[in-house]
Amino acid sequence: MKPFTIVTGPAMPLVKDNIDTDVIIRIDRLTNLAKEELGPYAFEALRYRADGSLDTDCQLNRPEFRNAPVLLAGRNFGCGSSREGAVWALQGLGVRCVIAPSFGDIFFSNCFQNGVLPIRLPLQDVEALAVQCADGAALSVDLRTCILTAPDGSTRSIDVEPPRRQALLAGLDDIGLTLQDDAGIRAWQARDRLARPWVWSA
């Protein structure tokens, strides 16, 4: 998993409530495409016209937001089903950080497992950032200091649980964190094989 330290760049505005995982990526795309191929289909219903052409009126398709590393979203972002592919699709667009007033719980957890930082901020703060970033101006998120810097230079603290913050900084998901204790796990297994050999018999 790619470590998250500092991310700086444009922030795509999508400050609408209840954008669910089916809007982020259709379920049939997950059955037909590899993880790395999902990006073009993120927000498909919003970004494309009925004939399949790109909707140039959609703000997500504006050139200044191409590969934008930050997404500004509304309340309850990522609600709905538990599909991890929603985070993969956002990554395919270049997103490393999502800022919203609230998130679907499973989507929120899936972000941390895939190197994406979800940040909760009050709606008025998200809307103010969207105004500042409307022309493609860059904002910066520094996970080392837990500081978000807006295009106008103003800063605010962000709240990230310490264990999750450390895991993102190190680029480790739950499996990676567990494997940090690989030597201890193997030592315990060796002792347990001697103490309870019947448990380990094939």
ChimeraX attribute file (.defattr): number of C-alpha atoms within 10 A of each C-alpha:
attribute: neighborCount
match mode: 1-to-1
recipient: residues
	/A:1	15
	/A:2	14
	/A:3	15
	/A:4	23
	/A:5	16
	/A:6	15
	/A:7	19
	/A:8	17
	/A:9	18
	/A:10	23
	/A:11	32
	/A:12	27
	/A:13	23
	/A:14	17
	/A:15	20
	/A:16	13
	/A:17	17
	/A:18	18
	/A:19	21
	/A:20	19
	/A:21	25
	/A:22	21
	/A:23	19
	/A:24	23
	/A:25	26
	/A:26	20
	/A:27	15
	/A:28	9
	/A:29	16
	/A:30	18
	/A:31	8
	/A:32	10
	/A:33	11
	/A:34	11
	/A:35	15
	/A:36	11
	/A:37	14
	/A:38	23
	/A:39	22
	/A:40	14
	/A:41	20
	/A:42	25
	/A:43	21
	/A:44	17
	/A:45	16
	/A:46	15
	/A:47	19
	/A:48	17
	/A:49	14
	/A:50	8
	/A:51	7
	/A:52	10
	/A:53	9
	/A:54	14
	/A:55	17
	/A:56	13
	/A:57	11
	/A:58	12
	/A:59	16
	/A:60	20
	/A:61	16
	/A:62	14
	/A:63	11
	/A:64	16
	/A:65	24
	/A:66	16
	/A:67	19
	/A:68	21
	/A:69	24
	/A:70	29
	/A:71	24
	/A:72	22
	/A:73	28
	/A:74	23
	/A:75	22
	/A:76	19
	/A:77	27
	/A:78	27
	/A:79	21
	/A:80	17
	/A:81	14
	/A:82	17
	/A:83	18
	/A:84	18
	/A:85	23
	/A:86	28
	/A:87	28
	/A:88	27
	/A:89	26
	/A:90	27
	/A:91	23
	/A:92	19
	/A:93	20
	/A:94	17
	/A:95	24
	/A:96	25
	/A:97	24
	/A:98	22
	/A:99	26
	/A:100	26
	/A:101	21
	/A:102	22
	/A:103	25
	/A:104	19
	/A:105	14
	/A:106	15
	/A:107	25
	/A:108	20
	/A:109	17
	/A:110	21
	/A:111	23
	/A:112	21
	/A:113	22
	/A:114	20
	/A:115	25
	/A:116	26
	/A:117	26
	/A:118	23
	/A:119	19
	/A:120	19
	/A:121	18
	/A:122	13
	/A:123	17
	/A:124	10
	/A:125	15
	/A:126	21
	/A:127	20
	/A:128	12
	/A:129	21
	/A:130	22
	/A:131	12
	/A:132	17
	/A:133	22
	/A:134	17
	/A:135	14
	/A:136	20
	/A:137	18
	/A:138	20
	/A:139	23
	/A:140	20
	/A:141	26
	/A:142	16
	/A:143	21
	/A:144	12
	/A:145	11
	/A:146	15
	/A:147	16
	/A:148	21
	/A:149	17
	/A:150	19
	/A:151	17
	/A:152	12
	/A:153	9
	/A:154	9
	/A:155	14
	/A:156	13
	/A:157	14
	/A:158	15
	/A:159	14
	/A:160	15
	/A:161	7
	/A:162	9
	/A:163	9
	/A:164	17
	/A:165	19
	/A:166	16
	/A:167	20
	/A:168	24
	/A:169	17
	/A:170	17
	/A:171	19
	/A:172	23
	/A:173	20
	/A:174	11
	/A:175	9
	/A:176	15
	/A:177	13
	/A:178	11
	/A:179	13
	/A:180	11
	/A:181	10
	/A:182	12
	/A:183	10
	/A:184	11
	/A:185	12
	/A:186	11
	/A:187	11
	/A:188	11
	/A:189	13
	/A:190	11
	/A:191	11
	/A:192	13
	/A:193	14
	/A:194	10
	/A:195	10
	/A:196	10
	/A:197	10
	/A:198	9
	/A:199	9
	/A:200	10
	/A:201	7
	/A:202	4
